[in-house]
Amino acid sequence: MIVRNFEYLLSLNKERHFARAAAACRVSQPTLSAGIKQLEEDMDVLIVKRGQRFEGFTPEGQRVLAWAQQMQEDCNRLKLELHGLRDQGMQGPFRLGMLPATSALASVLSVAFTEKYPKLQISIETTDAMRLPQALRQGELDVALTYLDEAAGEGLDAYALYRERMFLFTRADTGEGRRVAWADVMALPLCLLRSAVPRAAEAQLEKAVKVVYTDSAAVLAAHVATGRWSTVLPQSQATLLTKAPGLRALAVATPGGQANVGFVTVKSDPLPAAVHALMEMAHTPELVAAIRSMLAAHEAFLPERAVKVAARAQ
């Protein structure tokens, strides 16, 4: 039996007219009549009294109608119950962990999420790639935004969100190209933000001849602004350097030159309501546009544009 046919029956009872009932269901009158006829065949009883106009229901039809009304009430109660369960999951503490490398997305996510679910008490913790999986397994975080290539592990699920490149931001003379090899990067004095690049890139940067490490984005920006220090950052973090004049962004070669970013959670089927809602929101057109804008921030430092900006400043 098709549930839609019961809806036709309920509409006919309400409207007492075949054409109006069909219009209320947004179907043609022949479709509605065929649906009720199919219901009669399934039940093996006559439900509607036959005539030129609607003349009411047979005794058997009255019984089927009562059953359909009860089914509709049960469905409505089920919807309310499910909404209640969902709403319970959309209030209270919600803990999001992320790397410094993925923190550019923090405000994009949290602002939209809190506006839609104001009863959630969102906290954001920034930590390193080793700490995030441990905090998830221990129930200290609800979800993490991290490099997926490093986060796979027992009891965890990963959900891809975007892919980005690593860039060298520098005023040093590295030639005319738009790409740079690790050997050339490691020859420069570097100021590096901890946990800001994937491990494969960190492994390369450990060979650098002169490095200052910092946990502070302000310290990083101040060093790079002197023109004597360079840095390596994911393209999404380019906005940290907007006040440093004359910088160029050069794509770094592999290994470690690219990384997949996404959500990591403890395995659960279904996902907790708030976690599922956050992931759904991250794929809405508004958030996708915001992520694309974030990933395009480095374009202001591409060699051609950097030259034009410097020329205008003179």
N, C-alpha and C positions, 0 to 999 in steps of 0.2 A: 504494500500500500504506500502511496505517495502522500507525505504530510501536507503538501501544497493543496491536495484535494479537500482536506479537512478545512483549510483556510477558505476555500471557495464556499464550502457549506456554511461556515460561520458568517461569512459576508452576505450570503443569500438570506440567512435568517435575520440579519440586521437590516438589510435594505428592502427585503420583501419584493424584490424586483430583479429579474435576471440581468438586464442591461446595467442598472446601477451597481449591482454586486460585481459585475465584471469590471466596470470602470474603477471601483474602489480597489480592486485587486490588480489594476493596471494590466488587464488581459482582455482579449476579445470575448464577446459573448459565446461564440462557439467553443472557445477554449475552456471557459468556465463550465459550460454544459457538458462537454466531453469529460472533464475532470470529475464532475459529480456522477456521471454515468459510469465511469470507471470505478468509482467508489461503490456504487450499487453492485457492480459485478463482483468486486472483491468481497463485499459483505454478503452477496447473494440474497439481497432484499431490495424492495422498492423503497427509496428514501423520500423522494419528492413526488407529490401528487401531480399527475400529468394533466395538462390543459393548455389553452392558448396563453394564459397568463399564470403567474405563480399563484398556486392555490393552497400552499401550506405543505406540511410534512405528514407522511404516513405515521402510524404508531411506531413502526420499526424505525422510521426516520427520526422521530422524536428521541428515541433511545440513542441512536448514533449521534444526534446533535448534542445530547447531554454529555456523551462520552468525549466528543470533540471539545466542548467547552471546558470540561475538566482537564483535558490534555493541555489546552491553552493556558489555563491557570497554573498547572504544574510547570510548564515551560517558563512562565513569567516568574514564578518563585525561584526556579533554578537560576535564571538570569540574575535576579537580585542577590542570591546567595553567592554566585560567582563574582559579581561586582563587589560584594562585601569582602570576600577573600582577597580580591585584587587590591582594594582600597587599604586593607590591613597591611598589605605588603608595601604600600606606598607612603608609609609614615614611620617616624622613628629614625635612628641613626643609619646613615649610609656612608661607607668608608671606601674611598677611591685612592688607590696607590698608583704612583707613576715615577718614571725616571726623570731626572733633570732634562734629559734629551726629549722627552715627550710632553714637558710641562707647558709648552706653548698652546696646547689644546685645552689646558685646564679650565680657563675662563670661558672658552667657547662652549664646553660641555656643561660646566656647573651653572652658568647663568641661564641657559635654556632649560636645564633640568629642574632647577629650583623654581623657575617661573611656572612650569607646568605642574610640578608636584611640591607645593609649598610646605606640606607637612613633613617632608623628608629633611632630616638634619644632616647635611652633607659636610664631610670633612675630607681633606685632601692631604695625603702624606707623600712627600718626595723622598725617595731613598734609592739605593743601588740595586742592580739587577740580581744580586745574590739574595737580598733581603725580601724582595717582592714575593717569589714563590713560597718562601717559608711563612711569610705573614698570611698568605692566602690559606695554606694548609692548616695553620693554627687558628683560623677564624678571626684574625685581627683585621683583615680586609675583606670587602665584599667582591671587589673586582680590581684588576690592575691594568694599566695602560703601559705597554712595554714593547721591547723588541721581541718579536715572536720567535726568531731564530735561536734565541737564548732561553726562552721561557718554557719550552716543552718539558714535561716531566710527569711522573706518575701521579694520577689523581687530578690532573689539570686539563682543561680544554682551552684551546686558543681560537680566536675569531679575528680574521684579518680586517684591517680598516684602511690602511694606505701604505704605500711604499715610497721611500725617499732616499735621496743621495746625500753623501757627505761632501762638504766643500771646504777648501782652504780659503780663508779670508785673510788677505795680506795686502801690504803696499810694496812688498819686495819685488824685484825684477825677476820674473819667472818665465820670460819669453812672451810670445804673442799668442799662444794657444789658449784654449778654454779648459784644458785639462792639465793635470799635474800628476807626476809619479810620486810614490811614497818616498823614494830616495831624495827627491827635491824638497818635499815637505819636511823631512827629518833633518835637513841641513839648516833649517831656519830656527831662530829663537821662538819658542811657542809658549803661549799661555793657554792652558787647557782647563775646561770645566769638567769636574769629575762626573763620571757616569753619563756623559753627554754624547758618546758615540758607542756603537756596538763593540763587542769584545774583539772581533777581528780587526777593527780599526785601532782599538787600544793596544793590541799586540804589536802593531806596526809603530805606534807612537812611542812605545817604550824604548825604541832605538834612537829617539831624537837626541841631538847633541846638547840641547839646552831647553829645559822645560820648567815652567812654573805652574803648579796645580792649584786650583782654587775651588771652593764650594760656592763662591759668590759671583753672580752674573755681573754685578757692578764692578768688581775687581777685574774680571775678564775684559769688560768693555773699556775700562780705564787703561789697561795695558795695551790693548790693540789700538786705542786712539792715539797713543804716542807715535805710532808708525814704526816702532822698533820691534814690535812683537806681532806675531801672526797667531791664528788659531784655526782649529778644525772643528766644525759644527755641522749638524744635520741642517738641511735647507730650511726646515720649519723654525729654526732658532735664529734666523738671520736678523730678525727685528731687535735682537739684543745689541746689535752693532750699528744701529741707524745713525748714531751721533759720531761715529768714527769716520772722518773724511778720507776720501781717496782710496777706499778699499776696493779690491777686486775679488770676486768669487770664482774659484776654479774647481771644477769637479775633480775629486780624488779618484785615482784608479783603484780597481779591485786588487786584492781582497779587502773587504771591509768598506768598500766604497758605496754600498747600497744596503738597505735594511727594510724589513717588513715590520710595520707597527700595527698593533691591535690589542684587543682585550684578552685577558687571561682570567679564568675563573676556576673554582673547584668544580669537578664534574658533578652535574646535577641534572636530572630529567624529571620534571621541567626545571628550567632556571628559576631562581627567585624572581618575583614579580618586578622588583626595582631594577635588578640587573638586566632583565629582558627589556624593560622599558628604556634603559639607558642605551642599550645596543640598537634598539629600533630607532631612537631619536638620532643617533649618530649617522644613520643612513637616510634621514629625511632630506629633501632638497635644500632646505635652509642650512643645515649643518654641513652637508656635502659642499655647498658653495663656500662656507666659512673655512673648511679644511683646505679646499683648493686655493683660496686666497692666502692662507697661512703658508702653504707649500710654494707659493709663487713669490714670497717676500724676498728671496735671494736674488730675484731677477734684477733688482735695482743695483746689484753689485757685479753683474756680469760685465766682462771687459769693455764691450762697446758702450754700455750705459755709464759705467764708472768714468770713462774718459770724457763723455759728454757732460756729466755732472761736474767733474773737476774743471772743465773748460768754462762752464757757466759761472763757477765760483771765483774765477780769476778776474 
